[in-house]
Amino acid sequence: MKTMYDVQQLLKKYGTFIYTGNRFGDLELMEMEVNELYQLQFILPEDYTVAKLIIRRERSQLHDKKG
C-alpha cells in the first residue's frame, strides 16, 4: 500500500465507499473506518499503520495547499 487509492481499495474490499465532496471529511471518515477495521481485527497491524500514515500524509498535503 503506497497511495490513497490503495487505502480506498482496502476499504472497498470491506464494502466501504467514502465520498462526501469534502476531501478533509473524506479523510476523517477513512481514518475512522481504518481504525474500526483494525479494532475488529479485519486488517493486519502493518496495513493499519501504513494506511494511517498515508491518510496523515494526505491530510498534511491538503493543509499545506490550503494554508
RANOR-V252176 format. One record per pair of residues at least 12 apart in sequence whose C-alpha atoms are under 10 Angstrom apart, sorted by sequence separation. I is the first residue (numbers start at 0). J is the second residue. If there is no record, write none. Layout:
BEGIN
{{I J} {I J}}
END
This chain:
BEGIN
{{16 28} {17 29} {35 47} {16 29} {33 46} {34 47} {15 29} {33 47} {34 48} {17 32} {33 48} {34 50} {15 32} {30 47} {33 50} {34 51} {33 51} {10 29} {13 32} {30 50} {31 51} {29 50} {30 51} {33 54} {7 29} {10 32} {29 51} {30 52} {3 26} {6 29} {10 33} {13 36} {30 53} {6 30} {9 33} {30 54} {29 54} {30 55} {3 29} {10 36} {6 33} {27 54} {13 41} {26 54} {27 55} {13 42} {25 54} {26 55} {26 57} {27 58} {26 58} {9 42} {23 57} {22 57} {23 58} {22 58} {9 46} {23 61} {22 61} {23 62} {6 46} {6 47} {9 50} {6 49} {7 50} {6 50} {0 45} {5 50} {6 51} {0 46} {2 49} {3 50} {6 53} {1 49} {2 50} {5 53} {6 54} {0 49} {1 50} {4 53} {0 50} {3 53} {1 52} {2 53} {3 54} {1 53} {2 54} {0 53} {3 56} {2 56} {3 57} {2 57}}
END
